[in-house]
């Protein structure tokens, strides 16, 4: 088998989690007093709390508020908002309120985080954010490296897929795992562990991250990795801090299965990447199959899902429905009949596989769950995050931003993905042994399936 691996599986979580990481990264200099410690006027605190409560009361898609007595909750928490002494006190009260819903895409974004980076300023935003270039997933009780960026500092330090991360900056992974298992959450253990480790890898360019690792022979090493400036494409998404998007496309030629397969990976559903994705589809129109790799893709702009699906559908097929309190919005694929050179084409009709894992969320789940529900693609990997609520943002009186869901998503075959996630048609577990050997079990399984589909279509057998 020939080809190359994706440069990265995208070290991101939900957009909200990533925003917190970006806003909170250290620059290696003394930090000014936290804005959360600033005093707040009681009248402003109450107005901010009441506004946040009312926005959700008016716009939540479920009039039962997921089983929460929303009015009683206001009555119980409003006195705490009224007696809040600092901005931080108020934020804790509002965050507690939205967390009670137990649903994704509800969060309070501090004002300083929402305006951390201005996309209209002509500056090198990437120079503000450090990037480590390592990807990892939980395998059993271990946090195992699954990918290393080419030509980066992590690769230069000698770290390879299959190595085990034992500690980050002195924080033991085993202790983090114990803490995760002792806490209750709607999210999977694997996802929460990944997020906790990821949260300890932030910083500014030039900062040093100390990694304690086990190499391929289980020898324990302590390595220091200097964070690099983030050279990926900066993209602004609403009031959230700048995200860094990236995409990759490559062809895998399998001698074992006698197929040529195109693989497309990207880390966010962001419009600047669509041109690259469209170009990759054009490149692979004659391939035996196409694999869309959404491992590590946290989501983004849901509208992009319909455009990508249209590359594989010749009709306006409904992938699913957004259900708000007052209306239903059908999510119909937009068939793509013109290529990037403005030439007439027909959508790709060969086998399509989708790779997901415990870090695939939001728009990635809309796409994979929607394509799965109409049987246009086969999904491989691990169950996704289960965070599939479309959301919007509103500025509160104190300057903070309320990020809140306004609809739920139901697939074409009636499955609600929120809280459940997309369950792969073919579950594939990672093993350290396969990673050490240079394997990618989910990718290999998808290639084998494509070969079987091609063989069945031609009337031949595939061993």
LOMIPA-294377 format. One record per residue (C-alpha): x, y, z. Coordinates in steps of 0.001 Angstrom, whole numbers, plus 524288, in hexadecimal, padded with zeros to 5 digits. Example, Ala and Ser with C-alpha at 12.3 -4.5 7.8 and 13.67 -1.06 7.14 Angstrom:
2
8300C7EE6C81E78835667FBDC81BE4
// end
This chain:
463
8000080000800008055380D3F7FC4C8011B81AF07FF96803278245280AC57FC90826808179F7F531832DE81B0B7FE0F83D34820B77F58E83DD282CBE7E909838B3832997E63A846638379D7E87984901846217DB6884F51848917CF3C84CAF8503E7C237853A084F777C3588617384A827C07F866298584B7CB4385DF185E6D7D50886268854497D13687086856957D40D86ED9864F67E145868F5861F87E4ED873F6858BF7E08F87EA1861DD7E75B8789386D7B7F4A58759D867CA8007987AC486ED580A2288391867DC8150C880ED8716D813A588E43877F480D1289252884B27FE6B89226882D47F66F89E41886097EB9089CEF8901E7E0B88943B88AFE7D52989BD7885827CCB28927388D277D1BA89886899C57CC588A5E98961D7C1148AAAE89E927B3908AB33898827A8038B3D389B8179C688AC4B8A0FC792E28B25C8975179B618AE9088BB579D428A0E38912978EAB89EB28925B78BF38A46D884E67963189B6787EF9790C788F74885E9782C1892B28824B78679894DF8740C78D82887D38732A78215880D787977778208877D870AE77F798848E8641B77F368760D8670A77128876D486BBD76CFB87CC985EC177556874FE8555B777A98675F85AD47722385D6B8515D76C9D8550E85C63761ED85B778647C764D8851C886F65773078567786F897780F8488686FAB7708A845E187C2477555851F28837476B6585ADB88A31770E986719883F3768B9870A888BDD76C0486A27898CE77A6086A0989504779EF878B1892E0773AE87AB78A01E77E38872BA8A6C978A06878B789FEE785F7886EC89E3D7891B88A628AC7A796EC8855D8AA5F7985388E1189E7679326899858A64679D6F897AD8B0D67A8AF895248A7647B45B89D6D8AB4A7BCBB89B2D89F4D7BB4A89845890E57C05E88AAB893CF7B5C48886789DF47AB5488BEA8940A7B15888359889937B10E877BA892AF7A292879B08953E79F0E87AF2886C97A7CA86F7B8832C7A1348674988D93793FF86B0B887E7797348670C879EF79E4985AB087E53791D78562A8850C78BFF853C087796795AC848BA87570796AE84B8B866E87A16684F6185D7A7A37385CD68577D79F9B8646B863AC7AA6F86C7E869D27AE36879D586EB37B98888006867657C0B088A9086F307C177897B88685E7D0398975B868247D003889F38618E7C5D288DE2857927CE4389941853467DB74892F08557C7DF198943D847457D9C789DE483D807D9848981282FCA7D91F8A596829C47E6108A9DB82F657F1778A812826357FA2389FF282ED87FFF18927282F217F61188BE7838197FD6787F148376E808FE8856983E278009F8869084A707FD488782584B878067486CD684DCF804588602D84666809EF8531B84A8C806BF84A6683EE88039083DAE845E87F701835C8845D77F2FA82BA584FC27E79182345854067E46881B1785FDA7E70E80CA085DC57E2DB804FE869B67E8A180C268754E7F36D8127A86D587F43981F0C8656E7FAC481AB0858EF800AB822EB84E0F7F948820A7841447FFA182AEC838B380B2F834378381380C5883FD382EE48170483EA5824CE822CF84787826BD81DE084C83833D28246F84D418410881D768412584612822AA8391A83AC08301F83EF383CF682F5683A8F84B2E82DD682CAB8462F81FD182A2484A6F818958207C841C380ADA81AB5840AE808D28102184ACA810B5816EC855588098D8191D8622B807F88265F868AF80A21824208773E809CC8324187BEB808F28402C876B78102D84AD687E10810448423388A07801C983EE288997800518302D8899A7F72282A8F87F577F37D81FD88890E7EF2982A2F892E77E75E8313C888727E0AA82480884EA7DD3A821FA8930F7D72782F83893EF7CF4682D4D8878C7CA058205F88C807C5F2826838995A7BE0A83136892AF7B0CD8308988C0A7AF748357687E287A71B8337B8721C7B38F831E386A317BB798257A868B97C75F82293870E87CFE382215864BC7CB8F82F958605E7CD2C835CB86DC27DAAE8301486F7A7DEBC834EA8621E7D9A8842848656A7E0B0842D8872887EDB383F2B86CA27EBB2848908614D7E8E78537586AED7F677851CA870AD7FD7985365863BF7FA62861B4861658037886D2D861F780A2687784859E0814AD8756584F9F8215C872ED856AA81B0186CF5862B88200785F8C866828175D853C88691881D61848B8870DD8189E83B5186CB881B3482ECB8740F8197A823B186A6881B798152F868578222A8121585B8582007805FF8531D828067FD9F85C6A8211C803468686D82D0380AF586C84828DE8170C8741682DF1823CD86E6A82C6A832068724182C2083AFF8667982AA8849A4865558237184ECE859758236585D2B855C2816658621585089816C4867A0842C680EBD872D983D128021486DA88375A803EA86E5E828A77F67886927825267EC02871E381F347E58A87ADF8293F7D6B187B6A828987CD5588388830A87C08B87D2E8350A7B6E5886C783B0C7BB0E88BBE8485F7C45B8808084A9E7D3148827184A2E7DA3D87F5283DB57DAED871228397F7E58086B3A831167E07A862EE825F97E798858FA81DDB7E49B84EDF813637EBBD8440180C8B7E8E583ABE801437F0C982F1F7FCDC7EF4F822A57F5127F16D815077FA707F4AE80A517F0BC7F2987FCDA7F66D7F9CD7F1907EFFF7F3177E8247F93F7E5687EC2E7F5047E8A07F1A77E7787E1A87FE9A7E9A07E52E80CFB7E9347DE3D814C37F3B47DDAA823657F6027DE1F82815804217D992835B4808277DBF483AD5815DD7D8F48481881BD97D86084CD5829D57CCF68567D829997C0E8858D7821627C53E8668C81DA97C23C86D18810A97D0718708980D137D33D861EA80C417C83E85EFC802C17D0688627B7F6E07DAD0858AC7FADB7D09684E497FD857C9D9850A27F07A7D6EE84FB07E99C7D9D4842D57F0577CCCD83D417EBD37D04F841287DDDF7DD7183A5F7DF517D71682DB97E3CA7CB9482CE47DA507D18E820CE7D4037D5A081A527E0C27D02080D177E4BA7CAF3813527F1127CBAE81FA97F9677CDED8204D808027CA0982C5A80FD57D24482C6981C317CB4C833FF826FE7D34382F08832717D64F83AA883B017CCEB8438B8338C7C53084AE683DEB7BB3085103834CB7B8F685EBE82FE97AFB7863E2825897A48B85A58823C17A12285FD18165F7ADB885A1F810D77A85584C838136779E4484E178089F7A88F852547FED47B1BC84712801A77A69383D3C801777A2CC842AC7F42F7AF7C83D787EE7F7AA0B82FC57F0B979B86831927EDF1794E3834917E10178829838E87E7557844F8420F7F25B78384837327FC5277F9483A7F80A4278A7C83708813CE782A183AD381FAA77A818457C825EE77D49850C182F0A771E6851C28388276FF585EC483F6A764E4862468488075CB5867CB83D6A7613286195830A8768708567982A21773638591482078776C484E0C817377854F84C7A81497785FC849648061779292846187FF147967784F707F44F79A9D8472C7E8737A78784C2D7E2F77A6FF84BB07D4287B1FD855467D1317C039853147D4C37CA5F85CE57D9337CD6E860097CAFD7BF248631D7C81A7BDCD8569A7C0187B17284E6E7C0807B2D08420C7C8947AA2C837FF7CF067AB63835937DDA57B48182A897E1787ACFB81DA87E1E17B76D8146C7E7147B8BD80F157F4F07BA038195E7FF9D7BF7A8164C80D1C7BFBF81F78818C77C94781E638241D7C53682388831767C9928221A83F7C7C6978273984D157CB24834EB849457C24C8366383D4D7B78183FDC840F17ACB7848EE83C867ACEA84B1E82DB67B53E83EEB82C267AA3583750832607A01A83DDE829AB7A7AF8395881DC47AB3782BA88222C79E12828FA828837969B82EC681D1779E2F82762812A479D0A81AEF81A9E78E5B81CA481C1E78C1F81D0880D64795AF811CC80B6379EA0819D48029E7AAAC8177480AFA7AFF880D6C814627B56F81281821367C19A80CDD827A57C85080F6D834AB7C307812BE842127B65981906846967B6AB827CC8452D7B510831F784FD87A63A8335284F707A5F18422F84EF479D0F84551843997953C8517384702795F385D3583DDB798F28694D845C4799FE877F98451279FFD882BE84D7079A5C88E90854857A1A28997285B6A79D9189B618699E79CC38A87B870D27A9EC8A684877897B0C58A3B186A937B192894EF86BDD7ABD588C6D8611D7A185881F58630B7A37E87684859D9796B886F0D859227900A864A18511378348867DE84A4677FE285AF9843937823784C64843D47865D843F78386777F788377983465784F182F1F8296977D1682AF481D9477A1D81DF1823F7775788244383095781738232B8395C7845982E15843117932182EF3843EE794358384184F7679948830D985B3D79AC4824598535B7A416827988486D7A5D0820EE83B6A7A7C18125983D557B0DC80CF4832D57ABED8029D8297A7B8EB7FC0382BE67BEE17FEFF839377CDB77FF1F839067D5E27FFDB8455B7E3B180511845B17EE937FC9284B007FC018010884ED9802297F5AE847857FC067F9DE83A9F80024807FC83CAD80E22803F583FA180E087FC0A8330D809D0807FA82B597FBD18036C829977EF0A80AD8829587E476800BC82C4B7D8BF8092E828A47DEDD80D9981BDE7E2C07FFA5818977D4ED7FABA81B5C7CF1B8053F812A07D859801E1807747D4F27F386808917C66E7F6A7808067C8547FF1A7FBF27CF807F3D17F57E7C44F7EAAE7F8EB7BA547F42D7F3677C1EB7F5827E6D07C3867E6D87E5C47B4FD7E4B37E7E47B1B27EEC47DD7C7BA937E8207D39E7B6637DA5F7D7177C3B97D6247DC227C7797D12C7E9987CFCE7D83A7F3AF7D7BC7CFDD7FCF3
// end
